[in-house]
Amino acid sequence: MTDLSFTEEQRDCLQELINVAMGLASDKLARFLNTFVHLQVPAIGLVNAAEIPEQFRGQYQGLNSSMISLGFFGDGGLRGETILLYQLENAGKIAALLGYDDDATSEAEMLTDISSILTTTFLNGLAEQLDNSFSYAAPRIISSRDNDFISKLEQTAFHWQLALKVDIRYELTDYSFDCNMILLIPGEAVLKLKAILDNVLAEF
């Protein structure tokens, strides 16, 4: 069986690259919303990807939340998916701040705009450090208020066996609004990522 685990040096390197990309994304969001964005240290680990939809269902089905997924594809087989999970208790205040109407369509537009800022800024920053470039699929929005929430979760790209899972949390200090960003990279792409990290480490 192919070893997908990271050495301590590879993990530390990946952690630093993710920290830099997180900082770029949070700075852009802070400027967009004119507020401070608080970051927590991301959690990194290998997971059984097939279990993720069930975890999401247990955590979010009964809450007022939305999920936006975005697939990305890089050079040399590096690919994956980002998932942004929003708690929507105070989303109306941010919508009003940004000039969106108070309706479901405007809420979806706002979340898509924020997702675009966070995901593309983060991924572009990560790709640049990896000497790579990413292209993106169209985003998909899934709401916990949707009657098909469970089936739509199961249709997302969790058909991989193992995946690298990175959990990132963004919190806005001036508003009761936060989101979790999850970066998923399938097993075969993890092997490519490990080789790239070795190249980055060799340059130091």
N, C-alpha and C positions, 0 to 999 in steps of 0.2 A: 504493500500500500504506500502511495506517495506521501511523504512527510510534508504537511502544510504548516507545521508549527514554525514560529519565528525564533531565531536566536535572541539572546538578550540585546545584542547590538542592533539587530534588525528592528526589534520592537521599539527600542529607544529612538532609533532614527525615524521610524514611522510616526511615533508619538510627536516628535519635534516638527515633522512636516505637517501633520494634522493641526498642531497648535498654530503654526504660521497661517495655514489656510483658514482656520477658524477665526483668527484675529482679523484677517482681511474681510471675511464675510460679516462679522459683527460690527466692524467699523463702518462698512457701507450701509448696513441696516440702521445703525445709530444715526448716521447722517440723514438717511431717508426719513426717519421718524423723529429726528431731533430729540433723542433721548439716549440714556446710557444702557448698553446691553451687557448683562452680566453673564460670564461663561463659567462653566464647571469643567474640571478635568475630564476628558472623554474616556469612556470605557472601551477597551479593545479586546476582542476575543473571537475564537472560532466557534461556530454554532451549527446545529443541525437546522438547515434552512427550512425544512418541511414543517418544523414546529412553530415558526414565526407567526403565520396567520392565526393560529390558535391563541398564541400569547397576546396578539393585538386584540383579538375578539374579547378575551377575558378582561383586558385592561380598559378598552375604549367603547365597547358596544353600548353600555348604559350611560355613557357620558355625552355631553354636548361637545363633540370634537369632529375634526376633519383630518383626512390624510391625503397628502399629495405625493405621488410617486413619479420619479423621473429617471428613465434609463439613460446610461451614458456609455459611449464606446470610444476607446482610444486605440492608438497604434500598437501593433504587436500582440493583440489579443487581450489587452487590459480593458476590462469592462465591468459594469455593475449597475447598481440602482441606488438612488437616494430616496429616502422617505421622510417627509416632514409631517409630524403629528402635532396638531394644534388643539389647545383647549380654548373654547370659544366664549367663555363666560363674559368677557369684556371686549369682545371683538368690535362691538358697535362703536365704542369710544374711538378706537383707532380708525375705523371706517369714516367717522365724522371728521377726525383730524385730517385725514387725507382727502376729504371731499367726495367720498363715495356715498351713494344713496343707501338708505337703511332697508335693504331687501336682500333676498337670497342670492340673486344674480350678482349684485355689487359685492356681497361678502365673498363669493367665489372669486371674483376678479381681484379683490384685495389680497386674498390668500395666495392666489397665483402670482401676483406681483411680488409679494414678500418672499414666496418660495423661489422665484426667479433670482431675486437678489441673493438669498442665502446659498442656494444650491450652485448656481453658475459661478458666483464669486468664489465659493469654497472650492469647487471642482477645478476651475481655471487656475486658482492659486496652487492647488495640489499638483495639477498636471504640469505646470511650469517648473515646479521643483523636481518633478520626475523626468523632465525633458521629454514630455509627451504632449499630446493635445487631445481634447475630447469633443465629440459631437453628441447631440442630445436627441432623444425621442420626445414626442409630445407628452406633456404632463397629464396625469390622470388624477381626478379628484374623487375621493370616497368619503362620504359623510356618515357618521354614526346614526344620523337621523334617517338614513336611507333604508328602506325595507330590505334591500338586497345587499346590505353591508357585509354580511358574512360571505355570501357567494362571490362578491367582488373582491374581497380579501383573498379568497382562494384562487382567483384568476390572476393575481399579481405574479411577478416573476420569481416565485419561491419554489421553482421546480428543481433547483440545485440541491445536491446532497449536503455539502458543507459550504459554508460561506464565512468570510471575515466580516464581523459585525462591529461597527464603531458607533457608539451612542454619544451624541453631542446635545447639550441642553443650552438653549438661549433664553434668557429671562430679561424682560423690559422692566427697569426699575420704576418708571413713572406710571405704569399701567399694569393691571392684573391680567397679563397676557404673556404666555410663554409657549415655546414649542421645542420639541425634541427632533433632532435630525439623526437619522440612522443611515449609515453608509454600508451597503452590502456588496461584497465582491465574491463571485463564485470561485470554487476551488481551483479550477484550471487557471483563472486569472490571478489567484493568489501566488501561484508559482512564478508567474511573470513579474508580479510585484516584488517578490523576494529577490529575484535576480536584479531588478532595478535598484532596490535598496542596497544590495551588495556593491553595485557600481557607484552609488552615491557615497557609501562608506569608504570606498577605495580612493576617492578623490580627496579625502581628508588626511 
